[in-house]
């Protein structure tokens, strides 16, 4: 991974390239920080490079016009984070419907308050057949090498905190084409004795036997060793074929509580 250069013609931009040195196709998410001449951070941007084959190098150019302040016509660029997931397990928010018939993805950033983290998983039925859900998403917490982390326990969301959207009991539901569901992840980054756990990835299955999707929630679990998982809930913010809200509203991103929560 490297930046290949910056330019101002015909507009501010920078180039970068990704080389896949692994043995399987990977999709990359790269975070860049734009810096002023004095080194102050101006803005960050994430760029996704899908399906880079083993041994392949892919180049991209990023337009900086919408990222820079109006008084700035150039910037230095630094790579601040690189994440990768197997191309066949990459989350999907648009484009062709996966062969599974559903899209699964996570919020890019969770909400945080008092050391509590809250982040939503989303599922959309983009296929032609009804999709039935009843229960919790199944998760494996993965380290930077995509290996399952031992010592991390997934528990019901209410065991970590109340009133985060991760509580409640599973309810059977059938999603028609275009309908969506969400499930909330909740954890604490409390640090006590021992080593803190930071896990970039989580491999998600919507239910037993479903195709895996690897998301990048950047789990900073502290020394708690617990990740709370809420049940799938119907998201009625958008009815099939409609652009507006319909029925009871479920937030795109649940909010972390601002008052003390129960342990």
Backbone as CSV, one residue per row, in Angstrom:
resi,resn,N_x,N_y,N_z,CA_x,CA_y,CA_z,C_x,C_y,C_z
1,UNK,0.855,-1.184,0.000,0.000,0.000,0.000,0.890,1.231,0.000
2,UNK,0.703,2.127,-0.949,1.493,3.358,-0.941,0.760,4.458,-1.703
3,UNK,1.089,5.697,-1.356,0.596,6.862,-2.083,1.527,7.107,-3.257
4,UNK,0.958,7.252,-4.423,1.778,7.382,-5.631,2.053,8.825,-6.008
5,UNK,1.332,9.781,-5.392,1.597,11.184,-5.684,0.382,12.049,-5.442
6,UNK,0.609,13.367,-5.415,-0.465,14.340,-5.310,-0.339,15.330,-6.451
7,UNK,-1.440,15.999,-6.775,-1.418,16.954,-7.873,-2.482,18.011,-7.727
8,UNK,-2.403,19.040,-8.568,-3.369,20.140,-8.555,-4.036,20.330,-9.908
9,UNK,-3.673,19.530,-10.904,-4.198,19.742,-12.253,-5.054,18.537,-12.651
10,UNK,-6.316,18.718,-13.094,-7.020,20.009,-13.132,-7.606,20.420,-11.784
11,UNK,-7.440,19.583,-10.752,-7.966,19.900,-9.427,-7.154,19.108,-8.401
12,UNK,-7.210,19.472,-7.128,-6.433,18.752,-6.119,-6.816,17.276,-6.069
13,UNK,-5.824,16.414,-6.095,-6.090,14.978,-6.065,-4.845,14.257,-5.571
14,UNK,-5.019,12.997,-5.208,-3.865,12.160,-4.900,-4.124,10.755,-5.420
15,UNK,-3.058,10.046,-5.689,-3.153,8.684,-6.182,-2.584,7.706,-5.173
16,UNK,-3.093,6.498,-5.183,-2.549,5.442,-4.335,-2.698,4.103,-5.033
17,UNK,-1.967,3.121,-4.556,-2.074,1.778,-5.113,-2.074,0.740,-4.007
18,UNK,-2.760,-0.343,-4.284,-2.880,-1.461,-3.357,-2.350,-2.703,-4.043
19,UNK,-1.459,-3.421,-3.388,-0.957,-4.696,-3.895,-1.367,-5.805,-2.940
20,UNK,-2.023,-6.817,-3.467,-2.456,-7.949,-2.653,-1.355,-9.006,-2.645
21,UNK,-0.723,-9.180,-1.490,0.353,-10.154,-1.347,-0.120,-11.460,-0.716
22,UNK,-1.434,-11.568,-0.513,-1.991,-12.781,0.087,-2.387,-13.793,-0.991
23,UNK,-2.933,-14.918,-0.553,-3.249,-16.010,-1.475,-4.718,-16.054,-1.876
24,UNK,-5.515,-15.079,-1.436,-6.917,-15.015,-1.818,-7.281,-13.581,-2.172
25,UNK,-8.348,-13.413,-2.945,-8.804,-12.079,-3.321,-9.297,-11.341,-2.078
26,UNK,-8.926,-10.068,-1.968,-9.288,-9.268,-0.809,-9.913,-7.950,-1.242
27,UNK,-10.817,-7.444,-0.416,-11.346,-6.091,-0.586,-10.738,-5.223,0.515
28,UNK,-10.211,-4.066,0.119,-9.480,-3.205,1.044,-10.284,-1.958,1.379
29,UNK,-10.191,-1.530,2.625,-10.692,-0.234,3.056,-9.512,0.537,3.625
30,UNK,-9.201,1.676,3.015,-8.019,2.448,3.387,-8.467,3.799,3.929
31,UNK,-7.937,4.180,5.092,-8.221,5.485,5.683,-7.030,6.403,5.450
32,UNK,-7.305,7.579,4.885,-6.278,8.584,4.630,-6.556,9.812,5.493
33,UNK,-5.491,10.470,5.941,-5.600,11.757,6.618,-4.929,12.811,5.757
34,UNK,-5.649,13.891,5.497,-5.101,15.019,4.749,-4.491,15.997,5.738
35,UNK,-3.265,16.439,5.457,-2.514,17.281,6.367,-2.186,18.618,5.726
36,UNK,-2.203,19.668,6.541,-1.769,20.982,6.073,-0.252,21.020,6.003
37,UNK,0.289,22.119,5.500,1.735,22.258,5.416,2.412,22.174,6.764
38,UNK,1.698,22.578,7.827,2.266,22.528,9.172,2.088,21.175,9.839
39,UNK,1.383,20.262,9.164,1.169,18.925,9.721,-0.129,18.755,10.457
40,UNK,-0.980,19.792,10.496,-2.280,19.677,11.169,-3.240,18.840,10.326
41,UNK,-4.016,17.989,10.991,-4.988,17.159,10.279,-6.146,18.019,9.789
42,UNK,-6.446,17.922,8.496,-7.540,18.684,7.903,-8.812,17.864,7.789
43,UNK,-8.672,16.634,7.336,-9.838,15.789,7.072,-9.362,14.361,6.911
44,UNK,-10.282,13.411,7.124,-9.992,12.015,6.829,-10.978,11.514,5.789
45,UNK,-10.575,10.519,5.041,-11.457,9.919,4.044,-11.167,8.433,3.962
46,UNK,-12.197,7.657,3.721,-12.046,6.213,3.530,-12.295,5.881,2.077
47,UNK,-11.458,5.026,1.529,-11.597,4.576,0.157,-11.626,3.047,0.149
48,UNK,-12.570,2.476,-0.595,-12.705,1.025,-0.700,-12.231,0.561,-2.065
49,UNK,-11.395,-0.458,-2.061,-10.908,-1.062,-3.300,-11.362,-2.524,-3.291
50,UNK,-12.389,-2.868,-4.050,-12.949,-4.222,-3.966,-12.178,-5.242,-4.799
51,UNK,-12.192,-6.466,-4.337,-11.794,-7.650,-5.116,-10.452,-7.502,-5.818
52,UNK,-9.399,-7.303,-5.027,-8.046,-7.286,-5.574,-7.520,-8.723,-5.557
53,UNK,-7.182,-9.254,-6.712,-6.755,-10.646,-6.821,-5.352,-10.841,-6.252
54,UNK,-5.000,-12.077,-5.873,-3.651,-12.341,-5.367,-2.596,-11.902,-6.378
55,UNK,-1.593,-11.166,-5.909,-0.513,-10.699,-6.778,-0.850,-9.486,-7.612
56,UNK,-2.079,-9.016,-7.552,-2.516,-7.901,-8.390,-2.271,-6.569,-7.679
57,UNK,-1.936,-5.533,-8.472,-1.820,-4.164,-7.976,-2.901,-3.316,-8.630
58,UNK,-3.684,-2.615,-7.800,-4.768,-1.762,-8.286,-4.471,-0.318,-7.909
59,UNK,-4.640,0.590,-8.860,-4.374,2.011,-8.628,-5.667,2.804,-8.625
60,UNK,-5.707,3.845,-7.803,-6.870,4.719,-7.699,-6.414,6.173,-7.600
61,UNK,-7.297,7.091,-8.026,-7.083,8.519,-7.861,-8.261,9.078,-7.069
62,UNK,-7.969,9.900,-6.059,-8.991,10.463,-5.184,-9.049,11.974,-5.390
63,UNK,-10.237,12.468,-5.698,-10.477,13.900,-5.850,-10.596,14.533,-4.461
64,UNK,-9.785,15.548,-4.185,-9.778,16.150,-2.862,-10.620,17.425,-2.764
65,UNK,-11.303,17.818,-3.827,-11.994,19.105,-3.819,-13.017,19.226,-2.700
66,UNK,-13.770,18.154,-2.442,-14.809,18.224,-1.409,-14.262,17.961,-0.010
67,UNK,-12.994,17.584,0.084,-12.398,17.270,1.375,-11.634,18.444,1.965
68,UNK,-11.110,19.319,1.113,-10.271,20.411,1.580,-11.090,21.644,1.933
69,UNK,-10.663,22.422,2.932,-11.312,23.715,3.197,-11.199,24.616,1.972
70,UNK,-12.106,25.560,1.856,-12.126,26.432,0.686,-10.849,27.254,0.550
71,UNK,-10.147,27.455,1.679,-8.916,28.247,1.649,-7.682,27.411,1.305
72,UNK,-7.879,26.116,1.120,-6.755,25.199,0.898,-6.852,24.634,-0.512
73,UNK,-5.738,24.690,-1.261,-5.765,24.144,-2.616,-4.865,22.933,-2.779
74,UNK,-4.250,22.486,-1.693,-3.433,21.281,-1.749,-3.248,20.769,-0.321
75,UNK,-2.760,19.541,-0.209,-2.521,18.956,1.107,-1.570,17.787,0.969
76,UNK,-0.879,17.506,2.051,-0.133,16.256,2.125,-1.097,15.153,2.558
77,UNK,-0.769,13.925,2.205,-1.667,12.804,2.485,-0.882,11.712,3.199
78,UNK,-1.519,11.155,4.227,-0.898,10.066,4.977,-1.876,8.906,5.091
79,UNK,-1.402,7.697,4.920,-2.222,6.507,5.149,-2.250,6.248,6.650
80,UNK,-3.442,6.214,7.237,-3.539,6.032,8.684,-4.090,4.664,9.090
81,UNK,-4.735,3.964,8.178,-5.244,2.634,8.526,-5.548,1.860,7.253
82,UNK,-5.239,0.575,7.275,-5.563,-0.317,6.161,-6.268,-1.535,6.723
83,UNK,-7.450,-1.838,6.204,-8.183,-3.037,6.590,-8.514,-3.836,5.329
84,UNK,-8.596,-5.140,5.490,-8.926,-5.991,4.347,-9.829,-7.118,4.798
85,UNK,-10.731,-7.528,3.913,-11.608,-8.672,4.183,-11.617,-9.555,2.947
86,UNK,-11.848,-10.854,3.111,-11.972,-11.713,1.930,-13.030,-11.175,0.975
87,UNK,-12.701,-11.116,-0.307,-13.621,-10.512,-1.280,-14.986,-11.189,-1.259
88,UNK,-15.013,-12.488,-1.036,-16.278,-13.212,-1.009,-17.095,-12.962,0.239
89,UNK,-16.499,-12.288,1.251,-17.204,-11.987,2.493,-17.370,-10.486,2.702
90,UNK,-17.113,-9.693,1.684,-17.177,-8.242,1.832,-18.614,-7.790,2.032
91,UNK,-18.841,-6.833,2.932,-20.205,-6.307,3.116,-20.660,-5.545,1.881
92,UNK,-21.964,-5.510,1.680,-22.533,-4.885,0.482,-23.631,-3.925,0.882
93,UNK,-23.532,-2.674,0.422,-24.587,-1.693,0.657,-25.284,-1.281,-0.629
94,UNK,-24.835,-1.770,-1.759,-25.424,-1.413,-3.045,-24.863,-2.298,-4.141
95,UNK,-25.262,-2.010,-5.372,-24.802,-2.809,-6.502,-25.583,-4.100,-6.620
96,UNK,-25.048,-5.078,-7.358,-25.757,-6.341,-7.549,-26.031,-7.043,-6.227
97,UNK,-27.170,-7.687,-6.152,-27.531,-8.420,-4.936,-26.621,-9.635,-4.786
98,UNK,-26.057,-9.881,-3.592,-25.261,-11.092,-3.382,-26.070,-12.358,-3.667
99,UNK,-25.359,-13.436,-3.927,-26.036,-14.705,-4.236,-26.880,-15.192,-3.069
100,UNK,-26.559,-14.748,-1.854,-27.343,-15.123,-0.670,-28.737,-14.508,-0.682
101,UNK,-28.920,-13.442,-1.478,-30.208,-12.751,-1.514,-30.361,-11.670,-0.462
102,UNK,-29.338,-11.476,0.378,-29.397,-10.430,1.402,-28.082,-9.666,1.434
103,UNK,-28.191,-8.388,1.782,-27.008,-7.573,2.063,-26.857,-7.478,3.578
104,UNK,-25.624,-7.595,4.056,-25.329,-7.415,5.466,-24.160,-6.442,5.569
105,UNK,-24.297,-5.429,6.424,-23.227,-4.450,6.597,-23.366,-3.818,7.968
106,UNK,-22.349,-3.072,8.378,-22.342,-2.418,9.679,-22.226,-0.914,9.502
107,UNK,-22.677,-0.165,10.516,-22.406,1.271,10.535,-20.903,1.489,10.444
108,UNK,-20.505,2.568,9.767,-19.087,2.865,9.675,-18.507,3.290,11.022
109,UNK,-19.280,3.991,11.810,-18.822,4.455,13.120,-19.941,4.241,14.126
110,UNK,-19.578,3.759,15.299,-20.566,3.580,16.344,-20.689,4.825,17.203
111,UNK,-21.635,4.790,18.131,-21.800,5.864,19.102,-21.103,5.451,20.398
112,UNK,-20.554,6.432,21.080,-19.829,6.147,22.314,-20.244,7.127,23.396
113,UNK,-20.380,6.611,24.619,-20.660,7.462,25.780,-20.180,6.734,27.014
114,UNK,-19.380,7.424,27.835,-18.926,6.875,29.115,-18.283,5.502,28.966
115,UNK,-17.509,5.318,27.898,-16.840,4.044,27.706,-17.719,2.963,27.130
116,UNK,-18.954,3.308,26.750,-19.876,2.343,26.156,-19.925,2.556,24.652
117,UNK,-19.834,1.476,23.906,-19.872,1.541,22.453,-21.152,0.869,21.948
118,UNK,-21.784,1.500,20.955,-23.025,0.976,20.376,-22.924,1.078,18.862
119,UNK,-23.155,-0.016,18.174,-23.037,-0.048,16.712,-24.088,-1.002,16.155
120,UNK,-24.652,-0.668,14.997,-25.714,-1.483,14.407,-25.228,-2.280,13.201
121,UNK,-25.700,-3.511,13.126,-25.616,-4.322,11.916,-26.920,-4.158,11.149
122,UNK,-26.844,-4.155,9.837,-28.035,-4.009,8.998,-28.131,-5.171,8.026
123,UNK,-29.348,-5.586,7.764,-29.616,-6.654,6.796,-30.754,-6.197,5.896
124,UNK,-30.573,-6.339,4.595,-31.618,-5.989,3.631,-31.878,-7.172,2.709
125,UNK,-33.138,-7.507,2.527,-33.518,-8.537,1.566,-33.528,-7.909,0.173
126,UNK,-32.493,-8.187,-0.608,-32.419,-7.675,-1.973,-32.753,-8.753,-2.992
127,UNK,-33.140,-9.937,-2.497,-33.481,-11.030,-3.388,-34.943,-11.005,-3.796
128,UNK,-35.382,-12.053,-4.440,-36.754,-12.122,-4.949,-37.662,-12.964,-4.069
129,UNK,-37.090,-13.643,-3.055,-37.881,-14.508,-2.184,-37.949,-13.926,-0.777
130,UNK,-39.020,-14.198,-0.037,-39.086,-13.757,1.357,-37.917,-14.327,2.160
131,UNK,-37.449,-13.570,3.142,-36.324,-14.010,3.974,-36.789,-14.010,5.423
132,UNK,-36.682,-15.144,6.074,-37.191,-15.302,7.436,-36.058,-15.215,8.448
133,UNK,-36.315,-14.481,9.524,-35.350,-14.311,10.604,-36.054,-14.537,11.934
134,UNK,-35.321,-15.105,12.877,-35.839,-15.238,14.235,-34.675,-15.583,15.146
135,UNK,-34.081,-14.565,15.766,-32.965,-14.851,16.659,-31.915,-13.764,16.607
136,UNK,-30.685,-14.179,16.841,-29.560,-13.264,16.929,-28.589,-13.517,15.768
137,UNK,-27.910,-12.485,15.297,-26.812,-12.742,14.369,-25.721,-13.535,15.077
138,UNK,-25.023,-14.366,14.350,-23.927,-15.149,14.910,-22.613,-14.468,14.537
139,UNK,-21.745,-14.270,15.541,-20.515,-13.513,15.331,-19.283,-14.282,15.777
140,UNK,-18.208,-14.083,15.027,-16.867,-14.475,15.444,-16.009,-13.214,15.445
141,UNK,-15.341,-12.942,16.540,-14.478,-11.771,16.651,-13.089,-12.138,16.132
142,UNK,-12.556,-11.315,15.201,-11.303,-11.637,14.518,-10.241,-10.575,14.776
143,UNK,-8.987,-11.012,14.815,-7.880,-10.081,14.999,-7.400,-9.555,13.648
144,UNK,-6.287,-8.822,13.638,-5.799,-8.203,12.407,-5.373,-9.232,11.364
145,UNK,-5.093,-10.445,11.782,-4.712,-11.516,10.840,-5.920,-12.353,10.429
146,UNK,-7.114,-11.882,10.781,-8.369,-12.568,10.474,-8.495,-13.909,11.199
147,UNK,-7.818,-14.022,12.345,-7.915,-15.219,13.166,-8.917,-14.982,14.288
148,UNK,-9.665,-16.050,14.637,-10.645,-15.937,15.720,-9.926,-15.679,17.036
149,UNK,-10.375,-14.656,17.758,-9.782,-14.302,19.042,-10.353,-15.185,20.150
150,UNK,-9.491,-15.866,20.841,-9.947,-16.638,21.991,-10.107,-15.701,23.177
151,UNK,-10.942,-16.064,24.097,-11.123,-15.257,25.293,-12.145,-14.156,25.159
152,UNK,-12.775,-14.021,23.995,-13.847,-13.043,23.817,-15.177,-13.785,23.818
153,UNK,-16.080,-13.367,24.688,-17.376,-14.023,24.833,-18.470,-13.145,24.233
154,UNK,-19.298,-13.720,23.369,-20.463,-12.996,22.879,-21.646,-13.346,23.781
155,UNK,-22.321,-12.303,24.267,-23.426,-12.474,25.204,-24.619,-11.671,24.711
156,UNK,-25.765,-11.867,25.319,-26.928,-11.051,24.981,-26.658,-9.592,25.342
157,UNK,-27.125,-8.699,24.487,-26.818,-7.291,24.663,-27.183,-6.739,26.017
158,UNK,-28.290,-7.214,26.584,-28.747,-6.710,27.878,-27.782,-7.060,29.002
159,UNK,-26.887,-8.024,28.798,-25.898,-8.378,29.816,-24.769,-7.361,29.877
160,UNK,-24.639,-6.525,28.846,-23.613,-5.480,28.838,-24.194,-4.147,29.282
161,UNK,-25.365,-3.793,28.745,-26.015,-2.534,29.112,-27.475,-2.585,28.698
162,UNK,-28.302,-1.847,29.428,-29.724,-1.737,29.113,-29.966,-0.499,28.249
163,UNK,-31.102,-0.485,27.587,-31.596,0.688,26.849,-30.637,1.156,25.760
164,UNK,-30.030,0.216,25.072,-29.146,0.565,23.953,-29.715,0.118,22.609
165,UNK,-30.844,-0.598,22.626,-31.368,-1.196,21.408,-30.919,-2.629,21.236
166,UNK,-29.992,-3.081,22.090,-29.492,-4.456,22.003,-30.239,-5.392,22.942
167,UNK,-31.264,-4.875,23.638,-32.023,-5.723,24.539,-33.298,-6.201,23.846
168,UNK,-34.166,-6.862,24.588,-35.384,-7.412,23.999,-35.212,-8.864,23.609
169,UNK,-36.318,-9.483,23.292,-36.329,-10.898,22.906,-36.508,-11.031,21.404
170,UNK,-35.940,-12.085,20.799,-36.118,-12.294,19.359,-37.577,-12.480,18.997
171,UNK,-37.968,-11.928,17.873,-39.317,-12.086,17.347,-39.235,-12.589,15.910
172,UNK,-40.025,-13.605,15.561,-39.977,-14.085,14.173,-40.459,-13.004,13.217
173,UNK,-39.793,-12.909,12.078,-40.180,-11.921,11.069,-39.891,-12.485,9.695
174,UNK,-40.614,-11.973,8.720,-40.387,-12.320,7.326,-40.152,-11.026,6.566
175,UNK,-38.982,-10.902,5.966,-38.635,-9.715,5.197,-38.969,-9.954,3.728
176,UNK,-39.816,-9.101,3.181,-40.094,-9.138,1.756,-38.978,-8.381,1.015
177,UNK,-38.974,-8.492,-0.293,-37.948,-7.815,-1.079,-37.901,-6.327,-0.731
178,UNK,-36.707,-5.821,-0.404,-36.527,-4.418,-0.063,-36.682,-4.105,1.410
179,UNK,-37.183,-5.045,2.209,-37.331,-4.787,3.633,-36.025,-5.062,4.365
180,UNK,-35.916,-4.439,5.556,-34.658,-4.493,6.279,-34.869,-4.865,7.747
181,UNK,-33.776,-5.320,8.352,-33.735,-5.579,9.789,-32.401,-5.046,10.313
182,UNK,-32.332,-4.879,11.623,-31.075,-4.451,12.230,-30.887,-5.171,13.555
183,UNK,-29.637,-5.271,13.969,-29.279,-5.825,15.274,-28.175,-4.951,15.840
184,UNK,-28.184,-4.761,17.146,-27.268,-3.830,17.788,-26.166,-4.587,18.522
185,UNK,-24.935,-4.135,18.343,-23.792,-4.615,19.113,-23.459,-3.576,20.175
186,UNK,-23.113,-4.041,21.353,-22.780,-3.127,22.442,-21.624,-3.718,23.241
187,UNK,-20.672,-2.849,23.624,-19.546,-3.311,24.414,-18.981,-2.141,25.211
188,UNK,-18.144,-2.469,26.177,-17.461,-1.461,26.984,-15.957,-1.558,26.728
189,UNK,-15.299,-0.409,26.716,-13.846,-0.422,26.539,-13.119,-0.232,27.863
190,UNK,-13.771,-0.661,28.939,-13.183,-0.562,30.271,-11.879,-1.355,30.341
191,UNK,-10.867,-0.749,30.936,-9.572,-1.415,31.081,-9.283,-1.622,32.560
192,UNK,-9.087,-2.881,32.915,-8.696,-3.229,34.276,-7.391,-3.986,34.234
193,UNK,-7.314,-5.089,34.985,-6.113,-5.905,34.946,-6.062,-6.736,33.672
194,UNK,-4.863,-6.931,33.153,-4.696,-7.728,31.937,-4.526,-6.865,30.704
195,UNK,-4.447,-7.532,29.552,-4.218,-6.836,28.285,-5.539,-6.457,27.629
196,UNK,-5.586,-5.241,27.102,-6.782,-4.789,26.378,-6.874,-5.503,25.035
197,UNK,-8.111,-5.748,24.604,-8.360,-6.445,23.338,-8.893,-5.453,22.312
198,UNK,-8.215,-5.351,21.181,-8.678,-4.552,20.050,-8.811,-5.471,18.849
199,UNK,-10.020,-5.611,18.363,-10.312,-6.553,17.280,-10.950,-5.788,16.124
200,UNK,-10.275,-5.670,14.994,-10.834,-4.890,13.882,-12.071,-5.506,13.258
201,UNK,-12.128,-6.840,13.204,-13.109,-7.501,12.354,-14.090,-8.363,13.146
202,UNK,-15.253,-8.587,12.535,-16.212,-9.568,13.040,-16.823,-10.293,11.837
203,UNK,-16.791,-11.597,11.890,-17.432,-12.397,10.837,-18.870,-12.660,11.284
204,UNK,-19.823,-12.244,10.460,-21.238,-12.266,10.821,-21.988,-13.250,9.939
205,UNK,-22.802,-14.060,10.566,-23.801,-14.858,9.853,-25.173,-14.417,10.347
206,UNK,-26.051,-14.107,9.425,-27.367,-13.610,9.819,-28.094,-14.618,10.696
207,UNK,-27.855,-15.877,10.427,-28.432,-16.956,11.220,-27.652,-18.223,10.895
208,UNK,-27.942,-19.295,11.577,-27.220,-20.543,11.372,-27.300,-20.978,9.907
209,UNK,-26.150,-21.271,9.320,-26.110,-21.733,7.942,-26.039,-20.635,6.900
210,UNK,-26.165,-19.368,7.317,-26.121,-18.259,6.359,-24.690,-18.002,5.912
211,UNK,-24.556,-17.387,4.747,-23.234,-17.051,4.220,-22.565,-16.020,5.123
212,UNK,-21.254,-16.149,5.383,-20.579,-15.199,6.264,-20.286,-13.876,5.563
213,UNK,-20.333,-12.807,6.341,-19.940,-11.464,5.904,-18.994,-10.915,6.964
214,UNK,-17.843,-10.407,6.541,-16.883,-9.849,7.484,-16.988,-8.337,7.495
215,UNK,-17.348,-7.784,8.647,-17.481,-6.337,8.811,-16.302,-5.821,9.635
216,UNK,-16.185,-4.482,9.717,-15.022,-3.871,10.371,-15.518,-2.927,11.473
217,UNK,-15.943,-3.469,12.616,-16.497,-2.617,13.673,-15.447,-1.977,14.571
218,UNK,-14.168,-2.358,14.426,-13.086,-1.815,15.259,-13.444,-1.944,16.737
219,UNK,-13.547,-3.171,17.190,-13.967,-3.456,18.549,-12.831,-3.183,19.547
220,UNK,-13.004,-2.173,20.391,-12.049,-1.912,21.464,-12.675,-2.400,22.768
221,UNK,-12.483,-3.665,23.044,-13.191,-4.335,24.123,-12.548,-4.145,25.489
222,UNK,-11.471,-3.373,25.559,-10.791,-3.207,26.831,-10.375,-4.555,27.390
223,UNK,-10.556,-4.739,28.684,-10.262,-6.039,29.301,-11.543,-6.742,29.726
224,UNK,-12.692,-6.305,29.181,-13.977,-6.877,29.586,-14.173,-8.278,29.036
225,UNK,-13.666,-8.525,27.826,-13.812,-9.839,27.215,-15.213,-10.154,26.749
226,UNK,-16.103,-9.133,26.671,-17.489,-9.391,26.306,-17.950,-8.484,25.173
227,UNK,-18.692,-9.071,24.258,-19.375,-8.335,23.202,-20.855,-8.674,23.274
228,UNK,-21.702,-7.675,23.521,-23.138,-7.892,23.596,-23.772,-7.843,22.217
229,UNK,-24.661,-8.776,21.935,-25.334,-8.876,20.639,-26.838,-8.846,20.868
230,UNK,-27.522,-7.932,20.193,-28.969,-7.852,20.298,-29.657,-8.692,19.240
231,UNK,-30.956,-8.961,19.410,-31.701,-9.750,18.428,-31.984,-8.931,17.177
232,UNK,-32.242,-9.618,16.080,-32.702,-8.944,14.866,-34.061,-8.296,15.126
233,UNK,-34.200,-7.066,14.670,-35.467,-6.342,14.796,-35.846,-5.776,13.436
234,UNK,-37.137,-5.698,13.182,-37.623,-5.151,11.912,-37.298,-3.665,11.841
235,UNK,-36.761,-3.238,10.714,-36.482,-1.823,10.463,-37.518,-1.323,9.466
236,UNK,-38.466,-0.532,9.956,-39.566,-0.071,9.117,-39.375,1.359,8.621
237,UNK,-38.135,1.840,8.622,-37.907,3.202,8.152,-38.145,3.351,6.664
238,UNK,-38.071,2.233,5.930,-38.305,2.320,4.489,-39.076,1.092,4.035
239,UNK,-40.264,1.290,3.533,-41.076,0.190,3.019,-40.586,-0.186,1.628
240,UNK,-40.820,-1.430,1.178,-40.393,-1.825,-0.164,-40.945,-0.889,-1.223
241,UNK,-40.045,-0.400,-2.063,-40.458,0.439,-3.177,-40.765,1.865,-2.799
242,UNK,-40.537,2.239,-1.535,-40.830,3.601,-1.084,-39.564,4.243,-0.579
243,UNK,-39.501,5.561,-0.681,-38.310,6.255,-0.233,-38.442,6.836,1.147
244,UNK,-39.638,6.896,1.704,-39.843,7.538,2.994,-40.038,6.540,4.098
245,UNK,-40.388,7.079,5.256,-40.581,6.225,6.421,-41.940,5.553,6.353
246,UNK,-42.010,4.415,6.986,-43.248,3.654,7.001,-43.340,2.890,8.307
247,UNK,-44.488,2.952,8.963,-44.669,2.169,10.180,-43.845,2.730,11.317
248,UNK,-43.526,1.877,12.292,-42.733,2.315,13.430,-41.306,2.557,12.989
249,UNK,-40.708,3.601,13.529,-39.396,3.994,13.068,-38.303,3.331,13.900
250,UNK,-37.310,2.792,13.222,-36.119,2.261,13.867,-34.940,3.083,13.391
251,UNK,-34.094,3.581,14.277,-33.018,4.466,13.861,-31.988,3.752,13.010
252,UNK,-31.403,4.479,12.028,-30.311,3.910,11.252,-29.126,3.598,12.138
253,UNK,-28.923,4.411,13.156,-27.844,4.167,14.098,-28.371,4.392,15.499
254,UNK,-28.398,3.369,16.360,-28.892,3.548,17.716,-27.956,4.456,18.494
255,UNK,-28.523,5.216,19.411,-27.731,6.142,20.202,-27.308,5.521,21.511
256,UNK,-26.063,5.788,21.883,-25.608,5.355,23.202,-26.269,6.215,24.256
257,UNK,-26.639,5.651,25.402,-27.311,6.435,26.428,-26.413,7.502,26.995
258,UNK,-26.987,8.614,27.422,-26.222,9.702,28.002,-26.363,9.748,29.516
259,UNK,-27.177,8.853,30.051,-27.298,8.729,31.513,-26.686,7.398,31.924
260,UNK,-26.326,7.253,33.199,-25.718,5.990,33.641,-26.596,4.800,33.263
261,UNK,-25.954,3.731,32.817,-26.679,2.535,32.429,-26.406,1.440,33.443
262,UNK,-27.251,0.451,33.427,-27.107,-0.643,34.363,-25.958,-1.535,33.922
263,UNK,-25.225,-2.017,34.885,-24.131,-2.950,34.584,-24.693,-4.321,34.249
